[in-house]
Amino acid sequence: MNDDAMDLTEARYELVISVDARRSGEYDDVDKPRMRERIYRVLETAFAHARVARDAVHMEDRGDGVLLAVAGRIAVTRLLGLWLVEVHEMLRDENRALRVPLGLRIGMHVGPVRHDARGISGRAVDLACRLADSPVARRLLDAEKADLVLVASDSLYEDVISGGGKFIEAARYASARLKLKEGEVTAWFHLPGRAAPEIPAEPAASGPAAAGRPAAAGGPVPDGGASAIADGSDDRDEEGGLGSGAAGVRYTVHGDMSQHHDNVYQQPVHIGRITDGARSRKGGGE
């Protein structure tokens, strides 16, 4: 078996880096190539400043981002430390001239990686991509109005980040549980140059699906409106009220609502405003 065939069957233990652009779908056909140029300029300049040889990095284009694998001979601490600092500084420099700043989500994980003529594959690759593309990473980047968010795997945090190093401070990372296709995992989030971020809550569901859910049974509804938990579950405390930790959608209905008990209405219900025409048809105003 020659060396090339062995490379296809043997996995290399490498650092996988997945880089995604924020809201890449909003770039038009003219701006997208410019966005891609900026991403490559930021990444390649950062590698040069961090003294990471170009032949130690596999770089694979993903249209709106880049997939990278760094050879095991390069210390992971250099990528988590100096390289990340350089990426952040280069990105900030690029964004000074932009009306809409470029935002990057970076996922990192160390694990077995297989190389072939077309690119790289393996669970380590899948996880790094899932971390960068996670809803929490997207929400955090927007909520903090940041240029860059790093999402590190739990094993990478435990094995490397927790021990610290040059430009690496474990106290500046915050963890969150992510629901991925492969199951739930713990991930660690970091905004370079900032304290540990507060993980944003999952947004409340909205739209027709949420509106169609049954409201939790409650007590008498005050005139002029009502508030309910719309998660379809009975989240009551021992006193019969809504529990303080109830999760789901809270909404308010403005208008006239008839009183009810146990979700059984005792008289006809009207929600909304009665128009003058409707009043006249009913024989007069209120």
C-alpha positions as CSV (number, residue, x, y, z in Angstrom):
1,M,0.0,0.0,0.0
2,N,1.5,3.4,-1.0
3,D,1.5,6.5,1.1
4,D,-1.4,8.1,-0.7
5,A,-3.6,5.1,0.0
6,M,-2.6,5.0,3.6
7,D,-3.6,8.7,3.9
8,L,-7.2,7.8,2.8
9,T,-7.6,5.2,5.5
10,E,-5.7,6.8,8.4
11,A,-7.1,9.7,10.4
12,R,-4.9,12.5,11.6
13,Y,-5.6,14.2,14.9
14,E,-6.0,17.8,14.0
15,L,-7.7,21.0,15.1
16,V,-10.8,21.7,12.9
17,I,-11.9,25.2,12.4
18,S,-15.2,26.1,10.8
19,V,-15.7,29.8,9.8
20,D,-19.2,31.1,8.8
21,A,-20.2,34.6,7.8
22,R,-23.1,36.3,9.5
23,R,-26.3,36.5,7.4
24,S,-24.4,35.5,4.3
25,G,-27.7,35.1,2.4
26,E,-28.3,38.8,2.6
27,Y,-25.3,39.6,0.4
28,D,-26.2,40.2,-3.2
29,D,-24.2,38.8,-6.2
30,V,-21.9,41.9,-6.2
31,D,-21.2,42.1,-2.5
32,K,-20.7,38.4,-1.8
33,P,-17.3,38.1,-3.7
34,R,-16.1,41.1,-1.7
35,M,-17.3,39.4,1.5
36,R,-15.4,36.3,0.6
37,E,-12.2,38.2,-0.1
38,R,-12.4,39.9,3.3
39,I,-12.8,36.5,5.0
40,Y,-9.7,35.0,3.3
41,R,-7.7,38.2,3.9
42,V,-8.5,38.1,7.6
43,L,-7.8,34.4,8.0
44,E,-4.6,34.2,6.0
45,T,-3.1,37.4,7.5
46,A,-3.8,36.0,11.0
47,F,-2.0,32.8,10.1
48,A,1.0,34.7,8.9
49,H,1.1,36.9,12.1
50,A,0.7,33.9,14.3
51,R,3.6,32.2,12.5
52,V,1.5,29.2,11.3
53,A,3.1,27.9,8.1
54,R,0.7,27.8,5.1
55,D,1.5,24.1,4.5
56,A,0.3,23.2,8.0
57,V,-3.2,24.4,7.1
58,H,-5.8,22.6,5.0
59,M,-8.2,25.3,3.7
60,E,-11.5,24.3,2.0
61,D,-13.9,26.9,0.5
62,R,-17.6,26.7,1.7
63,G,-19.1,29.5,-0.3
64,D,-20.1,31.7,2.6
65,G,-17.2,30.5,4.9
66,V,-14.1,28.4,5.1
67,L,-13.4,25.0,6.6
68,L,-9.9,24.5,8.0
69,A,-7.8,21.7,9.5
70,V,-4.5,22.6,11.2
71,A,-1.8,19.9,11.4
72,G,-1.1,18.4,14.8
73,R,2.5,19.8,14.9
74,I,1.0,23.3,15.5
75,A,0.2,23.9,19.1
76,V,-3.6,24.3,19.6
77,T,-2.9,27.0,22.2
78,R,-1.4,29.2,19.4
79,L,-4.7,29.0,17.4
80,L,-6.9,29.6,20.5
81,G,-4.6,32.4,21.6
82,L,-2.5,34.5,19.2
83,W,-4.3,33.4,16.0
84,L,-7.7,34.3,17.4
85,V,-6.5,37.6,18.6
86,E,-5.1,38.4,15.1
87,V,-8.4,37.3,13.5
88,H,-10.3,39.6,15.8
89,E,-8.0,42.6,15.2
90,M,-8.0,42.1,11.4
91,L,-11.8,41.8,11.3
92,R,-12.2,45.0,13.3
93,D,-9.9,46.7,10.9
94,E,-11.9,45.5,7.9
95,N,-15.1,46.6,9.5
96,R,-14.1,50.2,10.0
97,A,-14.8,50.9,6.4
98,L,-18.0,49.0,6.1
99,R,-21.5,50.3,6.7
100,V,-22.7,46.8,7.5
101,P,-19.9,45.0,9.5
102,L,-18.8,41.5,8.6
103,G,-19.5,39.1,11.4
104,L,-17.9,35.7,11.8
105,R,-18.9,32.6,13.8
106,I,-16.0,30.2,14.4
107,G,-16.4,26.6,15.6
108,M,-13.4,24.7,16.9
109,H,-12.9,21.0,17.8
110,V,-9.9,18.7,18.0
111,G,-10.3,15.1,16.7
112,P,-9.6,12.5,14.0
113,V,-9.7,14.0,10.5
114,R,-9.5,12.0,7.2
115,H,-8.1,13.7,4.1
116,D,-8.9,12.8,0.5
117,A,-8.5,14.4,-2.9
118,R,-11.7,16.4,-2.4
119,G,-11.3,17.6,1.2
120,I,-11.7,16.4,4.8
121,S,-14.3,14.4,6.7
122,G,-15.0,12.9,10.1
123,R,-17.1,13.5,13.2
124,A,-14.6,16.1,14.3
125,V,-15.4,18.1,11.1
126,D,-19.1,17.6,11.6
127,L,-19.0,18.9,15.2
128,A,-16.9,22.0,14.4
129,C,-19.4,22.9,11.6
130,R,-22.4,22.4,13.9
131,L,-20.9,24.5,16.6
132,A,-20.3,27.5,14.2
133,D,-23.8,27.2,12.8
134,S,-25.6,26.8,16.1
135,P,-28.6,29.1,16.8
136,V,-26.9,30.1,20.1
137,A,-23.9,31.4,18.2
138,R,-26.1,33.3,15.8
139,R,-28.1,34.9,18.6
140,L,-25.1,35.7,20.7
141,L,-23.4,37.5,17.7
142,D,-26.5,39.6,17.2
143,A,-27.3,40.3,20.8
144,E,-23.8,41.5,21.6
145,K,-23.4,43.3,18.3
146,A,-20.0,41.6,18.1
147,D,-17.6,41.1,15.2
148,L,-16.7,37.5,16.2
149,V,-17.8,34.6,18.3
150,L,-15.8,31.5,19.0
151,V,-17.7,28.3,19.9
152,A,-15.4,25.6,21.3
153,S,-16.3,22.0,22.0
154,D,-16.4,20.7,25.5
155,S,-13.4,18.5,25.1
156,L,-11.4,21.4,23.7
157,Y,-12.3,23.5,26.6
158,E,-11.5,20.8,29.2
159,D,-8.2,19.7,27.6
160,V,-6.8,23.1,26.5
161,I,-8.8,26.2,27.4
162,S,-9.3,25.5,31.0
163,G,-5.6,25.3,31.5
164,G,-5.1,28.9,30.2
165,G,-2.2,30.1,28.2
166,K,-1.0,33.2,26.3
167,F,-4.2,35.1,25.3
168,I,-6.3,32.3,26.6
169,E,-8.5,33.0,29.7
170,A,-11.0,30.3,30.6
171,A,-13.0,32.8,32.8
172,R,-14.0,34.6,29.6
173,Y,-15.9,31.6,28.3
174,A,-19.5,30.7,29.0
175,S,-21.1,27.3,28.4
176,A,-24.5,26.3,27.0
177,R,-26.2,23.0,26.0
178,L,-26.8,22.6,22.3
179,K,-29.3,20.3,20.6
180,L,-27.5,18.9,17.5
181,K,-28.6,16.2,15.1
182,E,-26.2,13.8,16.9
183,G,-27.7,14.7,20.3
184,E,-27.1,17.2,23.0
185,V,-23.6,18.6,23.6
186,T,-22.0,21.2,25.8
187,A,-20.3,24.1,24.0
188,W,-18.2,27.0,25.2
189,F,-18.8,30.6,23.9
190,H,-16.2,33.4,23.8
191,L,-16.3,36.9,22.5
192,P,-12.6,38.1,22.0
193,G,-11.8,41.1,24.1
194,R,-14.8,40.8,26.3
195,A,-15.9,39.2,29.6
196,A,-17.7,35.8,29.6
197,P,-20.9,36.4,27.6
198,E,-24.4,36.0,28.9
199,I,-26.0,33.2,26.8
200,P,-29.2,34.6,25.2
201,A,-32.4,32.8,25.8
202,E,-34.1,30.9,23.1
203,P,-36.7,33.2,21.5
204,A,-40.3,32.5,22.1
205,A,-42.2,30.7,19.4
206,S,-44.4,32.8,17.2
207,G,-46.7,32.6,14.2
208,P,-49.7,30.5,13.4
209,A,-48.3,27.3,15.1
210,A,-47.9,29.2,18.4
211,A,-51.2,31.0,18.1
212,G,-53.0,27.7,17.7
213,R,-51.7,26.2,20.9
214,P,-54.2,25.9,23.8
215,A,-53.6,28.4,26.6
216,A,-53.0,27.1,30.1
217,A,-56.1,27.1,32.2
218,G,-56.1,30.1,34.5
219,G,-58.3,32.0,37.0
220,P,-60.7,34.8,36.1
221,V,-59.6,37.0,33.3
222,P,-59.4,40.7,34.0
223,D,-61.4,43.0,31.9
224,G,-59.5,44.4,28.9
225,G,-57.0,41.6,28.4
226,A,-55.5,38.3,29.4
227,S,-52.1,36.7,29.8
228,A,-51.3,33.0,29.3
229,I,-48.5,30.5,28.8
230,A,-48.8,29.0,25.3
231,D,-46.6,26.0,25.5
232,G,-49.5,23.5,25.8
233,S,-48.4,22.3,29.2
234,D,-49.9,22.8,32.7
235,D,-47.1,24.6,34.5
236,R,-48.9,25.4,37.8
237,D,-47.5,25.8,41.3
238,E,-49.1,24.3,44.3
239,E,-51.2,27.4,44.8
240,G,-52.8,26.9,41.4
241,G,-51.1,29.8,39.7
242,L,-48.6,29.8,36.9
243,G,-45.2,28.7,38.1
244,S,-42.4,31.3,38.0
245,G,-40.3,29.0,35.9
246,A,-42.9,28.4,33.2
247,A,-41.4,28.3,29.7
248,G,-43.2,29.2,26.5
249,V,-44.9,32.0,24.9
250,R,-46.5,34.8,26.9
251,Y,-49.1,36.9,25.0
252,T,-51.7,39.4,25.7
253,V,-55.1,39.7,24.1
254,H,-56.7,43.1,24.1
255,G,-60.5,43.4,23.8
256,D,-63.6,42.0,25.4
257,M,-63.4,38.5,26.9
258,S,-66.2,36.7,28.6
259,Q,-65.4,35.0,31.9
260,H,-64.7,31.3,31.9
261,H,-63.9,28.5,34.3
262,D,-61.5,25.6,33.4
263,N,-61.4,26.9,29.8
264,V,-65.2,26.5,29.4
265,Y,-66.8,29.8,28.5
266,Q,-70.1,30.5,30.2
267,Q,-71.4,32.9,27.5
268,P,-70.6,34.0,23.9
269,V,-67.1,35.3,23.4
270,H,-65.9,38.3,21.5
271,I,-62.2,39.3,21.1
272,G,-61.5,42.6,19.5
273,R,-63.2,45.8,18.8
274,I,-66.9,46.1,17.8
275,T,-67.3,48.4,14.9
276,D,-70.1,51.0,14.6
277,G,-71.7,48.9,11.8
278,A,-71.7,45.8,14.0
279,R,-73.3,47.8,16.8
280,S,-76.1,49.1,14.6
281,R,-76.8,45.5,13.4
282,K,-77.0,44.4,17.0
283,G,-79.5,47.2,17.8
284,G,-77.3,49.8,19.5
285,G,-74.1,50.6,21.2
286,E,-72.7,49.2,24.4
